Amino acid sequence: MSTEMPPHQQSQLGDGEQGWDRPLGLLLREARQKKDLSTADVGRRLHVTSAIVEAIERNDFERLGASVYARGYLNSYARLVGVPTAHVDRALSSVDQQAPPLKSASHTPHWQYLYDRYAKRVMYIALTGVIVFPIVLMGLRDRLPIEPPRLLSLDGYGSDDAGSVSDADDSKAPVTASMAPFYREAEPISAPPSVTPDDVNRPADSTEKATSLAIPAIQASQEASPVSAAAGSPASAAATGQLTLVFNGTSWVEVLSRNGRRLAYGLIAAGEVRSFDSAEVGRIAIGDADAVSVSLDGRTLNLKDFRHAKVVRFALSSAGEPIAPGG
């Protein structure tokens, strides 16, 4: 009488016969022994050491290294001894090859993390700004609006008009003192009345009375004399023994006396007239000869022989004639 085994027992028996419930290392060792191979023979054919073969048969797969190397060793060993490679897949699937996560051994503060991350960037930006900003400023310097300086006469200082300039106006634009068109020519002061021998012999009260009468006369003569030669007209300036310069345009001029004293110097605007005593004038230099007319006692002087380009340099002889400087 025969008895049949349940289906689940039949499947378990088949698995046992095929070795699915046995370790892979044990299957490989039994297959090697059936082929009468030693561990040295297997290692020589697989080009591995005997220690690797023994580790495989002990199921010490961690000694084989990474999973890719372990799979290669096991497949080669299984094909050599005739074990199906499906056993290799089953064995490797049961081994957790996932590496443990790395953990930091030290704690870094959050502020230090931010500093290490952004400090270099901020430093690079600052250095770039320090280098680029002056270059851009120099390139735009000519395009920036600049208020022109105001010209003030030096003659106005010390007077009441000069003190009326407000501080607000001074703060708007720089002040440049210019001596170009502003100068005063020395004028002779009228001599006091002569004293006669009779005045000397007068009593003291008479002398004091005469002195008191002479002072108003001196003051009146000073007030009657012109302050500058520019106040007079060209017709009145062309008197006897007078050297007259009529400026039809702006020009630079320098007038020196015979002893080297400077009588006039600077840039004089168009429309101005300057007169000098011909006996006192030594040398004259004019920057723009086309803009200035020179006359002596009403007679226009021919200065072509003393002209170089637009500049004229000449001197006056004792007779009042123009000569070369130093001649």
Stockholm file with secondary structure:
# STOCKHOLM 1.0

chainA/1-327         MSTEMPPHQQSQLGDGEQGWDRPLGLLLREARQKKDLSTADVGRRLHVTSAIVEAIERNDFERLGASVYARGYLNSYARLVGVPTAHVDRALSSVDQQAPPLKSASHTPHWQYLYDRYAKRVMYIALTGVIVFPIVLMGLRDRLPIEPPRLLSLDGYGSDDAGSVSDADDSKAPVTASMAPFYREAEPISAPPSVTPDDVNRPADSTEKATSLAIPAIQASQEASPVSAAAGSPASAAATGQLTLVFNGTSWVEVLSRNGRRLAYGLIAAGEVRSFDSAEVGRIAIGDADAVSVSLDGRTLNLKDFRHAKVVRFALSSAGEPIAPGG
#=GR chainA/1-327 SS CCCCCCHHHHHHHHHHHHTTTSCHHHHHHHHHHHTTCCHHHHHHHHTSCHHHHHHHHTTCGGGGCSHHHHHHHHHHHHHHHTCCTHHHHHHHHTSCCCCCCCCCSSCCCHHHHHHHHHHHHHHHHHHHHHHHHHHHHHHTGGGSCCCCCEEEEGGGTTSTTGGGCCHHHHTTSCEEEECSSCCCCCCCCCCCCCCCHHHHTSCHHHHHHHHHHHHHHHHHHHHHSCSCGGGSCHHHHSCTTEEEEEESSCEEEEEEETTSCEEEEEEECTTCEEEEETTTEEEEEESCGGGEEEEETTEECCCGGGEETTEEEEEECTTSCEECTTC
#=GC SS_cons         CCCCCCHHHHHHHHHHHHTTTSCHHHHHHHHHHHTTCCHHHHHHHHTSCHHHHHHHHTTCGGGGCSHHHHHHHHHHHHHHHTCCTHHHHHHHHTSCCCCCCCCCSSCCCHHHHHHHHHHHHHHHHHHHHHHHHHHHHHHTGGGSCCCCCEEEEGGGTTSTTGGGCCHHHHTTSCEEEECSSCCCCCCCCCCCCCCCHHHHTSCHHHHHHHHHHHHHHHHHHHHHSCSCGGGSCHHHHSCTTEEEEEESSCEEEEEEETTSCEEEEEEECTTCEEEEETTTEEEEEESCGGGEEEEETTEECCCGGGEETTEEEEEECTTSCEECTTC
//
